[in-house]
């Protein structure tokens, strides 16, 4: 009888231990899933303009790199320095995008572990699943830009804070804050949430918390001071519009509303994650689970604060808001939503997660297409390479188009490339019409690369459409028209239009 009872107790203890062990595997599984989701077909889309700008920055000589940071892009200097080291091992699209995929992996794994520590392994697993269901996470996980690095550093700092408050030391938290500028300056907007957690959880830890902040905050302040005179670099943003003011932007490009397949369903997915997270905060707050109300309040502040701060700053001071800048707030909503769904029956929670994945699936497929990042330079350069004849010219009337064609158009002979002065530097300076006409002398066919436009010519006229053109590039298009060239064929992509014109 005694042996039987002991056997039952032993079996129960073994079962609980096995459950805890499986719980420890959840963060690893989430990290691997995050990496695979981000990397899947990431080699198909061409690099778009911002990625080409990163390539230009990290591959230029140190003297020109310092000049670049002096006049622009100081805000992403830590990221550029990281990528200057990374590019030493290779410069393929897949390799250069791998750090962003690693950022998604780190964010998913650490978020799952934070959810496990605060509530349960199920809460952590669901939170990671919800985060990975957002197409914007995959989009920026496949991009040579710092936004998923910001995502990872924000989650790491929250995870490290929980670790520190559990009496496991503050050096790791100090390191996590020091890494925040590696992603984006605005990731610092997660720090007020940390202060709220510490103040509510353990006020005696405030001195150690503030001391741990010093190195990271000092670096953030330095980056802010260096980048403040360069505000003109984001002047193109303009004042935020109502459609831009979102909590979790889940569209494929994550920064502009465009009518794409299932666009509104995906936009609704972002709002659904935010609203489920907000609704879940109520019972979590009342129950006091997960370290009491401190972490629930901190997660709410992490998710809600960045957007209104940047929107108000944009309206009152200078434009600084676009939804990709607040992508780092998405894990807060995902964690609250995951913890809330963990309180319902498992089949219902899995069904809700499946609906989220299904809503984002069309955009997940779209962003992995050849024009998934907007400017399909590889596809367009292939068309030009196959259709090029001796004596053809190429005119670039879009920023970084020349860089894109040079990266992917290796079969294009150099002696037929005709580059406008404005596109030579990727800038928007005015181009004299006579310069373009002179360059076109002796050419009977010209390939034109320009921003996306549904119509090359203005309706009812024989004049070229100026839609989408920067003012400095309008004379380029007009001079081609004045030289007697007319469209013969065109190819239209999401962010690019390629046209063949003949005299």
N, C-alpha and C positions, 0 to 999 in steps of 0.2 A: 504493500500500500504506500509506504513511504517512498520507495523507489519510483513508483508510478507517478506520485505527485512531483518528485524531484525531476523526473523526466519531462513532465508537462511544463514545469517552471523553466527548465533548461531550454526546452524547445522554444518557449515564448521569448526568453532572453535572446536566443540565437536569432529569432525572427526580427526582433527589434533592432539588434545589432546589424543584421543584414540590411534592414531598411535604412538605418543611418549611413551605412556604407554606400548603398545605392544613391543616397542623397548627396554624398560627397562627389559622386561621379557626374551629377547634373551639370555643374559649371564646366567641366571638361567637355561633355557632350555638346553643351550650348556653344562653347568656343569653336569646336570643330565644325558644328553646323553653320555658325556665323561665317567662318572662313570659306566654307564650300559654297554657301549661298552667294557671297560677294564675288568669289572668283568664277563662278559658273558663267561661261561664255563671255567673260570680261574682255577677251581678246578680239571680239567681233566689232564693237563700235570703234570708229576712229576717234582719236583725241579731238576735242573741240577747242575753241579759242583759248579758254582759260588754262587748259592743260598744256597747250602749245606755249603759252606765256610762261608756265612753270618750267618747261623744257628749256626755253630760251634763257631763263634766269639761272638754272642750276648747271648749265653747260658752258656759260660764258666765262672768260678769264676773270681772275679774282679782282683785278682793277675795275673792269666794267661791272662786275657784280656789286662792288662797293658803291660805284656810281649809281647803280640802279636803286640800291637801298637808300641812298642819300636823297633821291628825288621821288621815289615811289616804292610801294611794297614793303616798307619797313615793318608793317603790321604782321607780315608773314615771314619775317627774317628767320626766326627759329626753325620754322618748317623748311624753308629753303636750305638752311645750313644742314639739316638732317638729310635732305634729298641730294645735296651735293656729295655727301658721303655715299649714299645709296647708289647713285648713278655710276660710281666708279666700278661697280660689278656688272654693269650692263645697262642698255638704254632701250630695250624693247618695250612695247606698250604694256605687255603682261608684267614684266619685271617692275617697271616704274609704278604701276598701279597696285602692286602687292602690299606696300605699307598701308594703303587705305583699307584693303581687305583684312589685314592684320588688326587694324583699328576696329573693324566690325567684330572680329573674333574676340578681341579683348573686351569690348563693350558687352557683348552677349554673355561671355563667360563670367565676367565680374558682376554683371547685373543678376545673373542666375544665382551666384553665390551670395550676393547681398540679400536677395529675396529668400534664399534658404535660411540665412542667419536670422533675418528679421521675423519670418513667418514659417515657411515650410519649403521643402524641396519642390513641391508642386507649384507653389507661388513663384519660386525662382524660375522654374522651367517654363511656366506660362508667360511670365514677363519677358523672358528671352525670345519665346516664340512670337509674341506680339510685336516686339521690336523688329524682328527679322521679317515680319509680314509687311512692314511698311516699305513700299518701293523706293522711297527716298533713301533709305538706309543702303539698299543695294546700289542705287544710282551713284551715291557718293563713295560707296565701297569699291566702285569700279572707276574711280576718277583720280587723276593726279592733282588733287587739291587737298587741303588739310581738314575738311569738315568731319570725316569719321575719326581722325586723330583727336579732334576736339571732343567728339562723342566719347571716345575711349578714356581720355584724360578726365572728363567730367565724372564718368562712372567710377573710375579708379579713385578719384578723390573722395567720393561718397563712401566707397568700400573701405578705403583707408581710414576715414573718420570713424566708421563703425568699429573697425579693428582697434583704433586708439582708445575709444571710449570703453572698450571691453578690457582695459588695462593691459594692452599688449604693446604699448609704446607709441610715441609720436614721431619718430624719425621717418617712418614710411609715409605718414600723412604729410610731413613737410616736403618730402620728395614729390608726392602727388601734386601738391600746389605748385611746386617749382616747374612741373611739366605742363601746367595749363597753357602757357603761351605757345607751346609747341603746336597746338591746334589752331586756336583763334583767340584774339584778345578778349572778345566778349564772353568767353567761357568763364571769365572772372565773375560773371553775374550768378554763378552757382554758389559763390562763397557766402552771400547773406543767408542762404538756406542752411549752410553748415553752422553759422553762428547761432541761428535759431535752434538748431538741434542741440548744440552744446549748452546753450542757456537753459533750455527746458529739461535736458537730460541730467546734466551734472555741472552746476555752476562752479564747483570747485576746480573743474578742469579748464576754466576759461583762461587763466594765465598761460598754461602749457599750450592751449590751442592758439592763442594769439602769438606766442613765441614761434610756434611751428609755421605760422602764416608769413613771417617776416621775409624769408628768402624769396618765396614765390611772389608775394605782393610787390617786393622791390623789383623783381624782373618784369612783372606786369606793368608797373609804373614806368620803367625804362622804355618798354616797347610802346606804351601809350604816349610818352613824351616825344619819342622819335617819330611816331606816325601821325601825331596831331597836325603838323604843318602840311601833311599830304592828304587832307580831307578831300581835295579836288578829285582824287582817284575814285571816289565813290559818289561823286556829284551826279552821275548818271542815274542813280537810284530814284531820285525825286521823292516827293511826299508819299507815304504809304497810302494805298487805296483800300477800300473795304475788303475786296477779295484777297488782298495780301495779308490781312490780319487774321492769322490762324494760329492755333496752338501747336498742332502737329501737321506739317505739310507733307502729304504722302504722294503728291504727283510725281511723275517720272523725272521731270527736270527740276522740280522742287522750288522753282522760283518764278515761273510765269504761267498764268492761266492760259492754256491753249486747248482747243477742242480736239482732243485725241480720243481714241477708242476707250470707252468706259471712264473717261476723265472724271465725270461727276461722281461716279461710284467710288473712285479712288480718293477723291477729295473728301467724300463723306466718310471714308475709312479713317482718315486722320482725325476728323472731328469725333468719330465714334470712340476711338481710343482715348481721346482726351476726356470725353463725357463719361465713359465707363470708369476711367480713373477717378474723376471727380466724384461720381456717385459711390464708388467703392470706398472713398475716404471717409464717408459718414459712418458706416458700420465699423470700419477699422478704428476710427477715432473713439467711438463709443466703447468698443471692446477693450481698448487699451493694449491689444496684442502688438507684437513686434516692437518691443521697447517702449510701450506706452504711446502717448500722443505726440511725443517729440518728433519721431521720424515721419509720422503722417503729416504733421505740419511742415516739416522740412521738405518733404517731397512735393507738397503743394506749392511751396515757395519756389523750389527749384523749377518746377514746370511752368508756373504762372508768371513769375517776375520778369524774365528776360524780354518777352515780347513787348509788354507795355512800356518798359524802360526805353527800349530802342525806338519804339513808335513815337513816344513823347519827345525823345531827343531829336528824332527826325523832323518832327513838326515845329519844334521850338528853337533848335540850334542848327543842325545840319543833317542831311539825309544819311542815315547809317543803318537802315533796316532793310533786310530782305530775309525771307523765311529760312534760307539755308544757314544764316548766321545764328539761328536759334535751334538748329537741329539737335544740339547737345541737351536741350530740355526734354526731348522725346522720351528718354529712358525713365524719367520721373513718372510720366503718365503710364508708360508700359508697366512699371513696377506696381503702381497702385492698381491698375486694371488686372494684372496677373494675380495680385493678392486677393482682389475682390472675387475673381472667377474661381480661385482656389477654395472659396467658401461654399461653392455650390457643388452639386454632384458632378463627378468627373465626366460622364458622357455629355452633359450640358456644357461644361467648360470647353471640352474638346470641340463640340459643335460650334460654339462661338468663335473659337480660334480658326476653325476650318472656314467659316464665313469670311473672316478677316482675310485669310490667305486667298480665298476665291475672289474677293473684291479687288485685291491688288494684283492678281495673276496676269490679267491682260497687259497692265503696265510693266510688270516684271518681264514679260516676253518682249514688249516693245522696246524697253531700254537696252535690251541685249541684241537688237537688230543692228544692221550696218550703219543706220543713222540714229541709233539710240541716244547718242549724246548731242544730237542736233546738227553737227556739221560732218557729213560723211566724206571726208577728204579722200580716204582710200578708194572708195567706190567711184567718186567723181574723177580722181586722178587716173584710175584704170580706164574709164571711158575715154578720156583725152588721150591716153597712151595708145589705145587701140585705134582711135579715129584720127590721130595726128598725121598730117601730110607735111612734106617738105615746104618750108616757107610759111607755115601757120604761126600765129602769134597767140600769146595768152595774156589777157589783161585781168588783173586782180583788183576788184573794186569792193573788197571786204577786208577788214583787219585780220591779220594772221592767215589769210587764205594762201598767200605765197609760202608761208612756213608749212602749212598743211600739205600743199602739193609737193613741196620739196621733201617732206618726210615720207610720203607715200608714193610719189610719182618718180621712182628711181629710173623708170624707163623713158622719162621725158628728156630729150636731148637739151642741153643747156643753151645751145646756140639759137633756139627758137623761142626762148622765154623772153617776153617783153613785160617788164614790171613797172607799174606806175610809181612815181615818186612817193605817193602817200602810203602805198602798201609795202614799200621797201622797208619801212620801219614799223609797220603795223599801226601807224598813226592816222590822224584824220585831217592832216594839213591840206590846204587848197592846192589843187593840181591845175596848172595852166592848160587850157584846151590845145594850144598850139604844140605843147610838148607831146601830148598823146598823139595828135594827128601826124606829127613828124615821125614819131616812132612807128606808126602804122604804115608809112610809105613803103610800097613794094609788097605789102601783104594783101592777099585776096580773101583770106579767111582768118577769123579771130575767135578764140574761145574766151568767153567772159565768165568770171566767177564773181558772184555778187550775193548779198544777203537774200534770204528767201523772199520771193514775191510770187503771188498767184498769176500775175500778168506781166510780161516783159514790156508791153506797150500800153500806153494809156488808152482806155476804151474810147473809140470814136476818133482817134488821132493816129498819126504815125510817129508820135513822140515816145521815147522810152519812159517807162514808169520810174518815178523816183522813190517809190515806196521802199522803206527799209534802208535807204542809202544814207550814209553820213554826209553832211554838207560838203565835205572835202572831196567826196567821191562822185558827186553829181556831175561835175565837169568831165570826168572820165567817160561816163556813159553818154553824155551829150556829144562829146567830141567823136565818139565811135559812130554815132548816128549821123553827125555832120559829114563824116568821111564817106558816107554812102553805104554803110553796112546795115543789113537787115537780118532779123532772126530767121534761121533755117530750121533749127531744132532746139528744144530745151528739155532739161531734166530738173524736176522739182523735188526737193527734199524738205525735211522739217525745218532746217536752219540754213539752207543753202540752195541757190539756184545756179545751174550751169547752163550756158547757152552757146550754141555755135552760130556765128553770124558770117554772112558773106556779102561782098559788094554787089 
